[in-house]
Amino acid sequence: MITRKLAEITTLLCSSQSDAEKFDKGNSSAGTRVRKAAQLAAKALKELRKIVSEVKTERAQEKNQT
């Protein structure tokens, strides 16, 4: 689950590489698309962090119960 989610985020960022290159060449609207992808990735990364923390907490609780 975690690996799949991280792969999705990586794919999202990699797909914006061509827009980043276009922005570097002066295409301002490509910059808007890069910013949007970055915002989506940031949101997804925060969610991923939360999930990882929850799983770690659950595992620690299970370990303490045994």
N, CA, C and O atoms as a CHARMM CRD file, in Angstrom:
* protein
*
  264
    1    1 MET  N      0.82900  -1.18900   0.00000 PROA 1      0.00000
    2    1 MET  CA     0.00000   0.00000   0.00000 PROA 1      0.00000
    3    1 MET  C      0.87700   1.25700   0.00000 PROA 1      0.00000
    4    1 MET  O      0.66000   2.15700  -0.81100 PROA 1      0.00000
    5    2 ILE  N      1.84700   1.32500   0.88600 PROA 2      0.00000
    6    2 ILE  CA     2.71800   2.50400   0.97900 PROA 2      0.00000
    7    2 ILE  C      3.55800   2.63800  -0.29300 PROA 2      0.00000
    8    2 ILE  O      3.71400   3.73200  -0.83600 PROA 2      0.00000
    9    3 THR  N      4.09000   1.51800  -0.75400 PROA 3      0.00000
   10    3 THR  CA     4.92200   1.54100  -1.96200 PROA 3      0.00000
   11    3 THR  C      4.11900   2.01800  -3.16000 PROA 3      0.00000
   12    3 THR  O      4.60500   2.81100  -3.96700 PROA 3      0.00000
   13    4 ARG  N      2.89700   1.53500  -3.27100 PROA 4      0.00000
   14    4 ARG  CA     2.04000   1.93100  -4.40400 PROA 4      0.00000
   15    4 ARG  C      1.73800   3.42100  -4.34500 PROA 4      0.00000
   16    4 ARG  O      1.79500   4.10800  -5.36400 PROA 4      0.00000
   17    5 LYS  N      1.41800   3.92100  -3.16300 PROA 5      0.00000
   18    5 LYS  CA     1.08800   5.33700  -3.00800 PROA 5      0.00000
   19    5 LYS  C      2.29300   6.21700  -3.35700 PROA 5      0.00000
   20    5 LYS  O      2.15100   7.24300  -4.02300 PROA 5      0.00000
   21    6 LEU  N      3.47400   5.80500  -2.90000 PROA 6      0.00000
   22    6 LEU  CA     4.68400   6.56900  -3.20900 PROA 6      0.00000
   23    6 LEU  C      4.97700   6.53700  -4.70600 PROA 6      0.00000
   24    6 LEU  O      5.42300   7.53500  -5.27000 PROA 6      0.00000
   25    7 ALA  N      4.73200   5.41100  -5.34600 PROA 7      0.00000
   26    7 ALA  CA     4.93700   5.30500  -6.79400 PROA 7      0.00000
   27    7 ALA  C      3.99100   6.24600  -7.54100 PROA 7      0.00000
   28    7 ALA  O      4.37700   6.84800  -8.54300 PROA 7      0.00000
   29    8 GLU  N      2.75600   6.37200  -7.05600 PROA 8      0.00000
   30    8 GLU  CA     1.79800   7.29300  -7.68700 PROA 8      0.00000
   31    8 GLU  C      2.29100   8.73400  -7.59400 PROA 8      0.00000
   32    8 GLU  O      2.18800   9.49600  -8.55600 PROA 8      0.00000
   33    9 ILE  N      2.82500   9.10000  -6.43600 PROA 9      0.00000
   34    9 ILE  CA     3.33900  10.46100  -6.23800 PROA 9      0.00000
   35    9 ILE  C      4.54000  10.70200  -7.15300 PROA 9      0.00000
   36    9 ILE  O      4.66400  11.76100  -7.76900 PROA 9      0.00000
   37   10 THR  N      5.40800   9.71800  -7.22800 PROA 10     0.00000
   38   10 THR  CA     6.58800   9.82800  -8.09500 PROA 10     0.00000
   39   10 THR  C      6.17500   9.98600  -9.55300 PROA 10     0.00000
   40   10 THR  O      6.74700  10.79600 -10.28300 PROA 10     0.00000
   41   11 THR  N      5.18300   9.21200  -9.97100 PROA 11     0.00000
   42   11 THR  CA     4.68300   9.30200 -11.34300 PROA 11     0.00000
   43   11 THR  C      4.10700  10.68800 -11.61700 PROA 11     0.00000
   44   11 THR  O      4.33600  11.26500 -12.68000 PROA 11     0.00000
   45   12 LEU  N      3.36700  11.21000 -10.66200 PROA 12     0.00000
   46   12 LEU  CA     2.79300  12.55400 -10.80500 PROA 12     0.00000
   47   12 LEU  C      3.88800  13.59300 -11.02200 PROA 12     0.00000
   48   12 LEU  O      3.78100  14.43900 -11.91000 PROA 12     0.00000
   49   13 LEU  N      4.93200  13.52700 -10.21600 PROA 13     0.00000
   50   13 LEU  CA     6.01700  14.50300 -10.34900 PROA 13     0.00000
   51   13 LEU  C      6.80100  14.30500 -11.64500 PROA 13     0.00000
   52   13 LEU  O      7.17900  15.27600 -12.30100 PROA 13     0.00000
   53   14 CYS  N      7.04300  13.05600 -12.00900 PROA 14     0.00000
   54   14 CYS  CA     7.77700  12.79000 -13.25100 PROA 14     0.00000
   55   14 CYS  C      6.99900  13.24500 -14.48300 PROA 14     0.00000
   56   14 CYS  O      7.58100  13.67900 -15.47700 PROA 14     0.00000
   57   15 SER  N      5.68000  13.13800 -14.39900 PROA 15     0.00000
   58   15 SER  CA     4.87000  13.55100 -15.54600 PROA 15     0.00000
   59   15 SER  C      4.88100  15.06800 -15.74200 PROA 15     0.00000
   60   15 SER  O      4.54600  15.55800 -16.82100 PROA 15     0.00000
   61   16 SER  N      5.26100  15.79600 -14.72000 PROA 16     0.00000
   62   16 SER  CA     5.32000  17.25200 -14.86200 PROA 16     0.00000
   63   16 SER  C      6.69700  17.73200 -15.31600 PROA 16     0.00000
   64   16 SER  O      6.92500  18.93600 -15.43400 PROA 16     0.00000
   65   17 GLN  N      7.61200  16.80400 -15.56800 PROA 17     0.00000
   66   17 GLN  CA     8.97200  17.16300 -15.99500 PROA 17     0.00000
   67   17 GLN  C      8.96100  17.95400 -17.30900 PROA 17     0.00000
   68   17 GLN  O      9.68500  18.94100 -17.44500 PROA 17     0.00000
   69   18 SER  N      8.15800  17.53200 -18.25600 PROA 18     0.00000
   70   18 SER  CA     8.13800  18.24100 -19.54400 PROA 18     0.00000
   71   18 SER  C      7.58500  19.65400 -19.38000 PROA 18     0.00000
   72   18 SER  O      8.04600  20.57900 -20.04900 PROA 18     0.00000
   73   19 ASP  N      6.60400  19.82900 -18.49900 PROA 19     0.00000
   74   19 ASP  CA     6.08600  21.17500 -18.23400 PROA 19     0.00000
   75   19 ASP  C      7.14600  22.03800 -17.55600 PROA 19     0.00000
   76   19 ASP  O      7.23400  23.23700 -17.81800 PROA 19     0.00000
   77   20 ALA  N      7.94800  21.42800 -16.68600 PROA 20     0.00000
   78   20 ALA  CA     9.02600  22.17700 -16.03400 PROA 20     0.00000
   79   20 ALA  C     10.03900  22.66500 -17.06700 PROA 20     0.00000
   80   20 ALA  O     10.52300  23.79400 -16.99800 PROA 20     0.00000
   81   21 GLU  N     10.34500  21.79800 -18.01700 PROA 21     0.00000
   82   21 GLU  CA    11.28000  22.19100 -19.07700 PROA 21     0.00000
   83   21 GLU  C     10.69800  23.30700 -19.93300 PROA 21     0.00000
   84   21 GLU  O     11.41200  24.23300 -20.31900 PROA 21     0.00000
   85   22 LYS  N      9.39200  23.22300 -20.23400 PROA 22     0.00000
   86   22 LYS  CA     8.72700  24.27500 -21.00500 PROA 22     0.00000
   87   22 LYS  C      8.75000  25.59800 -20.23600 PROA 22     0.00000
   88   22 LYS  O      8.96100  26.66100 -20.81800 PROA 22     0.00000
   89   23 PHE  N      8.53000  25.51800 -18.92300 PROA 23     0.00000
   90   23 PHE  CA     8.55300  26.72500 -18.09900 PROA 23     0.00000
   91   23 PHE  C      9.94300  27.36300 -18.12100 PROA 23     0.00000
   92   23 PHE  O     10.07900  28.58300 -18.22000 PROA 23     0.00000
   93   24 ASP  N     10.97500  26.51500 -18.02500 PROA 24     0.00000
   94   24 ASP  CA    12.34900  27.02900 -18.07500 PROA 24     0.00000
   95   24 ASP  C     12.63400  27.76500 -19.38300 PROA 24     0.00000
   96   24 ASP  O     13.47000  28.66600 -19.43200 PROA 24     0.00000
   97   25 LYS  N     11.92800  27.36700 -20.43900 PROA 25     0.00000
   98   25 LYS  CA    12.12300  28.00100 -21.74200 PROA 25     0.00000
   99   25 LYS  C     11.23700  29.23100 -21.93800 PROA 25     0.00000
  100   25 LYS  O     11.28300  29.87500 -22.98600 PROA 25     0.00000
  101   26 GLY  N     10.41600  29.55900 -20.90400 PROA 26     0.00000
  102   26 GLY  CA     9.63200  30.78200 -20.97300 PROA 26     0.00000
  103   26 GLY  C      8.13600  30.61000 -21.08100 PROA 26     0.00000
  104   26 GLY  O      7.42700  31.61300 -21.17400 PROA 26     0.00000
  105   27 ASN  N      7.61900  29.40800 -21.07300 PROA 27     0.00000
  106   27 ASN  CA     6.18600  29.16800 -21.18000 PROA 27     0.00000
  107   27 ASN  C      5.55400  29.27900 -19.78400 PROA 27     0.00000
  108   27 ASN  O      5.63800  28.34900 -18.98200 PROA 27     0.00000
  109   28 SER  N      4.93300  30.40600 -19.51100 PROA 28     0.00000
  110   28 SER  CA     4.37600  30.66000 -18.18000 PROA 28     0.00000
  111   28 SER  C      3.21700  29.74400 -17.82500 PROA 28     0.00000
  112   28 SER  O      3.06100  29.37600 -16.66000 PROA 28     0.00000
  113   29 SER  N      2.40400  29.36700 -18.79900 PROA 29     0.00000
  114   29 SER  CA     1.26700  28.49800 -18.48600 PROA 29     0.00000
  115   29 SER  C      1.74300  27.10000 -18.07300 PROA 29     0.00000
  116   29 SER  O      1.05100  26.40700 -17.32700 PROA 29     0.00000
  117   30 ALA  N      2.90600  26.68900 -18.54900 PROA 30     0.00000
  118   30 ALA  CA     3.47500  25.40800 -18.10800 PROA 30     0.00000
  119   30 ALA  C      3.84800  25.49000 -16.63400 PROA 30     0.00000
  120   30 ALA  O      3.77800  24.49300 -15.91500 PROA 30     0.00000
  121   31 GLY  N      4.24300  26.67100 -16.18900 PROA 31     0.00000
  122   31 GLY  CA     4.55200  26.87500 -14.77200 PROA 31     0.00000
  123   31 GLY  C      3.33700  26.66000 -13.89200 PROA 31     0.00000
  124   31 GLY  O      3.44800  26.13100 -12.78600 PROA 31     0.00000
  125   32 THR  N      2.18400  27.06700 -14.37900 PROA 32     0.00000
  126   32 THR  CA     0.93400  26.84900 -13.63600 PROA 32     0.00000
  127   32 THR  C      0.67400  25.35500 -13.47500 PROA 32     0.00000
  128   32 THR  O      0.25200  24.90500 -12.41000 PROA 32     0.00000
  129   33 ARG  N      0.92300  24.59900 -14.52000 PROA 33     0.00000
  130   33 ARG  CA     0.71700  23.14400 -14.44100 PROA 33     0.00000
  131   33 ARG  C      1.71600  22.49900 -13.48600 PROA 33     0.00000
  132   33 ARG  O      1.37800  21.55400 -12.77300 PROA 33     0.00000
  133   34 VAL  N      2.93800  23.00600 -13.47100 PROA 34     0.00000
  134   34 VAL  CA     3.95300  22.48700 -12.54600 PROA 34     0.00000
  135   34 VAL  C      3.53800  22.78700 -11.10700 PROA 34     0.00000
  136   34 VAL  O      3.65700  21.92900 -10.23100 PROA 34     0.00000
  137   35 ARG  N      3.05900  23.98500 -10.86700 PROA 35     0.00000
  138   35 ARG  CA     2.62000  24.35600  -9.51600 PROA 35     0.00000
  139   35 ARG  C      1.45900  23.48100  -9.05900 PROA 35     0.00000
  140   35 ARG  O      1.39900  23.06500  -7.90200 PROA 35     0.00000
  141   36 LYS  N      0.54100  23.20700  -9.98000 PROA 36     0.00000
  142   36 LYS  CA    -0.60400  22.35300  -9.64600 PROA 36     0.00000
  143   36 LYS  C     -0.13000  20.94100  -9.28000 PROA 36     0.00000
  144   36 LYS  O     -0.58000  20.36300  -8.29100 PROA 36     0.00000
  145   37 ALA  N      0.77900  20.40100 -10.08700 PROA 37     0.00000
  146   37 ALA  CA     1.31100  19.06100  -9.80300 PROA 37     0.00000
  147   37 ALA  C      2.04800  19.04500  -8.47000 PROA 37     0.00000
  148   37 ALA  O      1.94100  18.08100  -7.71200 PROA 37     0.00000
  149   38 ALA  N      2.79300  20.10700  -8.18300 PROA 38     0.00000
  150   38 ALA  CA     3.52500  20.19200  -6.91900 PROA 38     0.00000
  151   38 ALA  C      2.56100  20.25500  -5.74000 PROA 38     0.00000
  152   38 ALA  O      2.81300  19.65000  -4.69800 PROA 38     0.00000
  153   39 GLN  N      1.47800  20.97200  -5.89800 PROA 39     0.00000
  154   39 GLN  CA     0.48300  21.07300  -4.83100 PROA 39     0.00000
  155   39 GLN  C     -0.18500  19.72200  -4.58700 PROA 39     0.00000
  156   39 GLN  O     -0.38200  19.32100  -3.44000 PROA 39     0.00000
  157   40 LEU  N     -0.53100  19.02600  -5.66000 PROA 40     0.00000
  158   40 LEU  CA    -1.12600  17.70000  -5.52800 PROA 40     0.00000
  159   40 LEU  C     -0.15100  16.72700  -4.86600 PROA 40     0.00000
  160   40 LEU  O     -0.54800  15.92200  -4.02300 PROA 40     0.00000
  161   41 ALA  N      1.11500  16.80400  -5.24500 PROA 41     0.00000
  162   41 ALA  CA     2.12800  15.93200  -4.65700 PROA 41     0.00000
  163   41 ALA  C      2.31500  16.24000  -3.17300 PROA 41     0.00000
  164   41 ALA  O      2.45200  15.32400  -2.36200 PROA 41     0.00000
  165   42 ALA  N      2.32200  17.51200  -2.81600 PROA 42     0.00000
  166   42 ALA  CA     2.47900  17.88800  -1.41100 PROA 42     0.00000
  167   42 ALA  C      1.32500  17.35200  -0.57700 PROA 42     0.00000
  168   42 ALA  O      1.52600  16.83900   0.52400 PROA 42     0.00000
  169   43 LYS  N      0.12800  17.47300  -1.10500 PROA 43     0.00000
  170   43 LYS  CA    -1.04900  16.96600  -0.39900 PROA 43     0.00000
  171   43 LYS  C     -0.96600  15.44300  -0.24200 PROA 43     0.00000
  172   43 LYS  O     -1.24700  14.90200   0.82800 PROA 43     0.00000
  173   44 ALA  N     -0.57700  14.76900  -1.31600 PROA 44     0.00000
  174   44 ALA  CA    -0.45600  13.30900  -1.28300 PROA 44     0.00000
  175   44 ALA  C      0.64800  12.86900  -0.32200 PROA 44     0.00000
  176   44 ALA  O      0.49700  11.86300   0.37000 PROA 44     0.00000
  177   45 LEU  N      1.74600  13.60700  -0.27400 PROA 45     0.00000
  178   45 LEU  CA     2.83100  13.27000   0.64000 PROA 45     0.00000
  179   45 LEU  C      2.41100  13.44500   2.10100 PROA 45     0.00000
  180   45 LEU  O      2.79600  12.64600   2.95600 PROA 45     0.00000
  181   46 LYS  N      1.63900  14.46700   2.38500 PROA 46     0.00000
  182   46 LYS  CA     1.13500  14.65100   3.75000 PROA 46     0.00000
  183   46 LYS  C      0.24100  13.48700   4.14800 PROA 46     0.00000
  184   46 LYS  O      0.31000  12.99200   5.27300 PROA 46     0.00000
  185   47 GLU  N     -0.59200  13.05900   3.21800 PROA 47     0.00000
  186   47 GLU  CA    -1.47600  11.92300   3.47400 PROA 47     0.00000
  187   47 GLU  C     -0.65200  10.65200   3.69000 PROA 47     0.00000
  188   47 GLU  O     -0.94900   9.85700   4.58200 PROA 47     0.00000
  189   48 LEU  N      0.37600  10.46900   2.87400 PROA 48     0.00000
  190   48 LEU  CA     1.25100   9.31300   3.00700 PROA 48     0.00000
  191   48 LEU  C      1.93700   9.30300   4.37000 PROA 48     0.00000
  192   48 LEU  O      2.02400   8.26000   5.01800 PROA 48     0.00000
  193   49 ARG  N      2.42000  10.45300   4.79800 PROA 49     0.00000
  194   49 ARG  CA     3.05800  10.56600   6.11500 PROA 49     0.00000
  195   49 ARG  C      2.10400  10.15400   7.22300 PROA 49     0.00000
  196   49 ARG  O      2.48400   9.44900   8.15800 PROA 49     0.00000
  197   50 LYS  N      0.87400  10.59900   7.10800 PROA 50     0.00000
  198   50 LYS  CA    -0.13700  10.28500   8.10900 PROA 50     0.00000
  199   50 LYS  C     -0.38600   8.77800   8.15900 PROA 50     0.00000
  200   50 LYS  O     -0.45900   8.19000   9.23800 PROA 50     0.00000
  201   51 ILE  N     -0.51500   8.15800   6.99000 PROA 51     0.00000
  202   51 ILE  CA    -0.75900   6.72000   6.92100 PROA 51     0.00000
  203   51 ILE  C      0.41000   5.94400   7.53300 PROA 51     0.00000
  204   51 ILE  O      0.20000   5.00900   8.30600 PROA 51     0.00000
  205   52 VAL  N      1.63000   6.32900   7.19000 PROA 52     0.00000
  206   52 VAL  CA     2.80700   5.64500   7.72400 PROA 52     0.00000
  207   52 VAL  C      2.84000   5.76900   9.24700 PROA 52     0.00000
  208   52 VAL  O      3.12200   4.79300   9.94100 PROA 52     0.00000
  209   53 SER  N      2.56000   6.94000   9.75900 PROA 53     0.00000
  210   53 SER  CA     2.55100   7.13700  11.21500 PROA 53     0.00000
  211   53 SER  C      1.48300   6.27900  11.88200 PROA 53     0.00000
  212   53 SER  O      1.72200   5.69900  12.94100 PROA 53     0.00000
  213   54 GLU  N      0.31400   6.19800  11.27200 PROA 54     0.00000
  214   54 GLU  CA    -0.75800   5.38200  11.82900 PROA 54     0.00000
  215   54 GLU  C     -0.36900   3.90400  11.85100 PROA 54     0.00000
  216   54 GLU  O     -0.61100   3.20900  12.83800 PROA 54     0.00000
  217   55 VAL  N      0.22700   3.43500  10.77400 PROA 55     0.00000
  218   55 VAL  CA     0.63800   2.03000  10.70600 PROA 55     0.00000
  219   55 VAL  C      1.70900   1.74200  11.75600 PROA 55     0.00000
  220   55 VAL  O      1.66500   0.71100  12.42700 PROA 55     0.00000
  221   56 LYS  N      2.66700   2.65200  11.89800 PROA 56     0.00000
  222   56 LYS  CA     3.71100   2.47000  12.90400 PROA 56     0.00000
  223   56 LYS  C      3.11800   2.40100  14.30000 PROA 56     0.00000
  224   56 LYS  O      3.54000   1.57700  15.11200 PROA 56     0.00000
  225   57 THR  N      2.14800   3.25500  14.58900 PROA 57     0.00000
  226   57 THR  CA     1.50700   3.26600  15.90100 PROA 57     0.00000
  227   57 THR  C      0.75400   1.96100  16.13800 PROA 57     0.00000
  228   57 THR  O      0.82700   1.38400  17.22300 PROA 57     0.00000
  229   58 GLU  N      0.03400   1.50000  15.12600 PROA 58     0.00000
  230   58 GLU  CA    -0.70200   0.23600  15.23700 PROA 58     0.00000
  231   58 GLU  C      0.25100  -0.92900  15.49800 PROA 58     0.00000
  232   58 GLU  O     -0.02200  -1.78900  16.33600 PROA 58     0.00000
  233   59 ARG  N      1.35500  -0.94900  14.78400 PROA 59     0.00000
  234   59 ARG  CA     2.32800  -2.03000  14.96600 PROA 59     0.00000
  235   59 ARG  C      2.92900  -1.99400  16.36700 PROA 59     0.00000
  236   59 ARG  O      3.12800  -3.04200  16.98100 PROA 59     0.00000
  237   60 ALA  N      3.21700  -0.81000  16.87400 PROA 60     0.00000
  238   60 ALA  CA     3.78500  -0.68800  18.21000 PROA 60     0.00000
  239   60 ALA  C      2.77600  -1.16300  19.25500 PROA 60     0.00000
  240   60 ALA  O      3.14800  -1.82900  20.22000 PROA 60     0.00000
  241   61 GLN  N      1.51600  -0.82600  19.06800 PROA 61     0.00000
  242   61 GLN  CA     0.48400  -1.26500  20.00500 PROA 61     0.00000
  243   61 GLN  C      0.32900  -2.77500  19.97200 PROA 61     0.00000
  244   61 GLN  O      0.18700  -3.40400  21.02000 PROA 61     0.00000
  245   62 GLU  N      0.35300  -3.36300  18.78900 PROA 62     0.00000
  246   62 GLU  CA     0.24700  -4.81900  18.66400 PROA 62     0.00000
  247   62 GLU  C      1.42900  -5.51000  19.33400 PROA 62     0.00000
  248   62 GLU  O      1.26800  -6.54100  19.98800 PROA 62     0.00000
  249   63 LYS  N      2.60700  -4.93800  19.16600 PROA 63     0.00000
  250   63 LYS  CA     3.80800  -5.51300  19.75600 PROA 63     0.00000
  251   63 LYS  C      3.72800  -5.44300  21.27800 PROA 63     0.00000
  252   63 LYS  O      4.14000  -6.38300  21.95900 PROA 63     0.00000
  253   64 ASN  N      3.21500  -4.36400  21.81000 PROA 64     0.00000
  254   64 ASN  CA     3.11200  -4.20000  23.26700 PROA 64     0.00000
  255   64 ASN  C      2.06300  -5.12300  23.87000 PROA 64     0.00000
  256   64 ASN  O      2.15800  -5.48000  25.04400 PROA 64     0.00000
  257   65 GLN  N      1.06600  -5.51400  23.08400 PROA 65     0.00000
  258   65 GLN  CA     0.01000  -6.38700  23.58500 PROA 65     0.00000
  259   65 GLN  C      0.46400  -7.83700  23.69800 PROA 65     0.00000
  260   65 GLN  O     -0.11600  -8.62200  24.44900 PROA 65     0.00000
  261   66 THR  N      1.49700  -8.18500  22.95100 PROA 66     0.00000
  262   66 THR  CA     1.96000  -9.57400  22.98900 PROA 66     0.00000
  263   66 THR  C      3.04300  -9.80500  23.99900 PROA 66     0.00000
  264   66 THR  O      3.52800 -10.92800  24.14000 PROA 66     0.00000
